[in-house]
């Protein structure tokens, strides 16, 4: 677990500043039960629960269902939806329009 935390910090996916709530695993599971597919490509492999407003800047929104979206880490359509749309290609960046962008690309992919 410590190695994953170090890797996440180095990749810009998390910080050392805020500790996750003990309720996070339950909230994450409930979110994935309701939203089991990537909001962009509808894939169900390597899915992640992405915080729309990032946890490290808005820890008070960590458990808010309205601040969560499901995005995948798989390379459906040649892209990693989580990194490309959730983080604009760099885990240190934030896409404030992730919900709208995911919906737009989902519509385009459905053709």
C-alpha positions as CSV (number, residue, x, y, z in Angstrom):
1,X,0.0,0.0,0.0
2,X,2.8,2.4,0.8
3,X,4.4,1.8,-2.6
4,X,1.2,2.6,-4.4
5,X,0.9,5.8,-2.3
6,X,4.5,6.8,-3.3
7,X,3.8,6.0,-7.0
8,X,0.5,8.1,-6.9
9,X,2.3,11.0,-5.3
10,X,5.1,10.9,-7.9
11,X,2.6,10.6,-10.7
12,X,0.6,13.6,-9.4
13,X,-2.4,11.5,-8.7
14,X,-2.4,12.3,-4.9
15,X,-0.6,14.3,-2.3
16,X,0.8,13.8,1.1
17,X,-1.3,16.6,2.5
18,X,-4.7,15.0,3.0
19,X,-5.6,11.6,4.3
20,X,-8.6,9.8,2.7
21,X,-11.7,9.4,4.8
22,X,-12.3,5.9,6.3
23,X,-15.7,6.1,4.4
24,X,-14.0,6.5,1.0
25,X,-13.9,2.8,0.1
26,X,-17.6,2.5,0.8
27,X,-18.5,5.6,-1.2
28,X,-16.2,4.5,-4.1
29,X,-17.9,1.0,-4.1
30,X,-21.4,2.6,-4.1
31,X,-20.4,5.0,-6.9
32,X,-19.1,2.1,-9.0
33,X,-22.2,0.0,-8.3
34,X,-24.3,2.8,-9.8
35,X,-21.8,3.9,-12.5
36,X,-19.9,0.8,-13.5
37,X,-18.7,2.0,-16.9
38,X,-16.5,4.8,-18.1
39,X,-18.5,8.0,-18.7
40,X,-16.5,8.6,-21.9
41,X,-16.0,5.2,-23.7
42,X,-18.4,3.1,-21.7
43,X,-15.6,0.6,-21.0
44,X,-15.7,-1.5,-17.8
45,X,-12.0,-2.4,-17.6
46,X,-9.6,-0.7,-15.2
47,X,-12.2,1.8,-14.1
48,X,-11.4,4.6,-11.6
49,X,-13.6,7.0,-9.6
50,X,-12.4,10.4,-10.6
51,X,-13.0,13.5,-8.4
52,X,-14.3,16.4,-10.6
53,X,-12.9,18.9,-8.1
54,X,-9.7,17.2,-7.0
55,X,-9.4,15.8,-3.5
56,X,-6.1,17.5,-2.8
57,X,-7.7,21.0,-3.4
58,X,-11.2,20.2,-2.1
59,X,-11.0,17.4,0.6
60,X,-14.4,18.5,1.8
61,X,-15.9,17.1,-1.4
62,X,-14.2,13.7,-1.3
63,X,-17.4,11.8,-0.4
64,X,-19.9,13.9,-2.4
65,X,-21.5,11.8,-5.2
66,X,-21.9,14.9,-7.3
67,X,-18.1,15.3,-7.4
68,X,-17.5,11.9,-8.8
69,X,-17.3,10.5,-12.3
70,X,-16.2,7.0,-13.6
71,X,-13.3,7.1,-16.0
72,X,-11.2,4.2,-17.2
73,X,-7.4,3.6,-17.2
74,X,-7.6,1.2,-20.2
75,X,-6.7,2.3,-23.6
76,X,-10.1,2.1,-25.4
77,X,-10.0,3.9,-28.7
78,X,-6.2,4.4,-28.2
79,X,-6.5,6.8,-25.2
80,X,-6.6,6.5,-21.4
81,X,-9.9,8.3,-20.6
82,X,-8.9,9.1,-17.0
83,X,-5.6,10.7,-17.9
84,X,-6.6,12.3,-21.2
85,X,-10.0,13.8,-20.3
86,X,-9.9,13.7,-16.5
87,X,-6.4,15.3,-16.3
88,X,-5.8,16.8,-19.8
89,X,-3.0,14.3,-20.4
90,X,-1.1,15.0,-17.2
91,X,-2.1,13.8,-13.7
92,X,-1.0,17.1,-12.3
93,X,-3.6,19.0,-14.3
94,X,-7.3,19.4,-13.6
95,X,-10.1,19.4,-16.2
96,X,-12.9,21.5,-14.8
97,X,-15.1,20.4,-17.7
98,X,-14.5,16.7,-17.3
99,X,-18.3,15.9,-17.1
100,X,-19.2,17.9,-20.2
101,X,-16.1,16.7,-22.2
102,X,-16.8,13.1,-21.3
103,X,-20.4,13.4,-22.5
104,X,-19.4,15.1,-25.7
105,X,-16.8,12.5,-26.6
106,X,-19.2,9.7,-25.6
107,X,-21.8,11.1,-28.1
108,X,-19.1,11.3,-30.8
109,X,-18.0,7.8,-30.2
110,X,-21.5,6.5,-30.5
111,X,-21.6,8.3,-33.9
